[in-house]
């Protein structure tokens, strides 16, 4: 989820984003730039923990953990960093 405040700080705009989906991140980037212009700060704070050992985890959860805890951060950086440079 991407939460952005307007400049008056009286309104909040929420964009729902599946950080494990590159397409969802790209769409959130477009929506953010359309609403506010260039993004000036990115807080990569997504993460999941299953609470199970690796032997107990399903293939789906192993893959989802890697997608959310690692790949999502790389995709969000690639989406928003160019405007910050």
Phi, psi and omega in degrees: 000139176247123178247129181229137176261144175287169183296333180279352181061010180263345180236147176238135176247130181244127173250124178278131184219124172276102185292349176272002181243117179302320180295320179294321177295316178300316179296317178297323177297316178297315180297318180297313180294323179295320183281324191230353187088201182298139176281134183249351178212141177231125175248106178273097186234017180279144176184148176228151176224129182277334183080009180244159176286164181300329179285336180269341183288144175282162175302321180301313182291325176298313180295316181296322178298315178295318180299314184280316188278341182233297187297320180302321181294321178293319178294319180292323176298314179297328180287318190255336183299320182306323178289338183272341182282000000 
